[in-house]
Amino acid sequence: MPMSLAPGWLDALSHVMPLRYLVDAVRAAFVGHYSDPALARGALTALILMAVSVTAGTRYFRGAGGGTSQR
């Protein structure tokens, strides 16, 4: 459901959720609006989420000893 159809409070709250920007980007690409700013926001959001995920995963595995061989 597009957030423009949602109540105002829910639309305002959705601006905090990063998946909103990814969904908006996919919607714009699906209908062929490749110059829509939503694509740039979605790509930036995806890059930020990727960087956070890789950083968190790397720290977790280093802390858990996932990168060392146990012989």
N, C-alpha and C positions, 0 to 999 in steps of 0.2 A: 504494500500500500504506500503510495507516495505520501510523504510527511506533510505535504501541503493540504491534504484532506484530513489530517489528524487535528485534535484540539491544540490550541496554542501552547499550552503548558507542555504537552508531549513533544511538540515540534522543538520547543526551546531546549528541553532535556536531551533530545536526540543529537544536538550539536556537540555534546560531550562524548558521544560514542563514536569511536573511529570507524566502525563498520558502516556507518551512515555514508561516509564519504566514498568508501569502496563501492557500495551499492549504487550511489548516484553516478559514479564513473561508469560502471557497467551498464546502467540504463542509458546513459548518453551515448556510449559506444554502440550499443545494440540498435539504437534508432538512427545511427549514422551522424550524430552531432560531434564530429571529431575536433572541432574548435571550441567546444564547450569548456569553460573553466573547471567544470566538475571533473573532467579527465585529469587535469593537472593536480587538483586537490586529491583525487583518488590515488594517483601514482605517488605523490609525495607521502600520503598516509601509508601506502603499502611499503614504501622504502623505510619509513620510520618504524613500522611494526616489524619489518624484517631485521633491522639493525638491533632493536630491543630484544627480539627473540634469539638472534644469534649470540648476542652478548650474554643474555641470561643463560642460555644453554651451555655456552663455553665455560662460564663461571661455575655452573652446576657440575659439569663433568670434571673440571679441574679439581673442584672441592671434593668430589666423590671418588677421585682416583680413577676416573674413566679413561684417562689418557695414558695411563701407565700399564705396562705388562706385568702381570703377577705370576712369576715362575717359581 
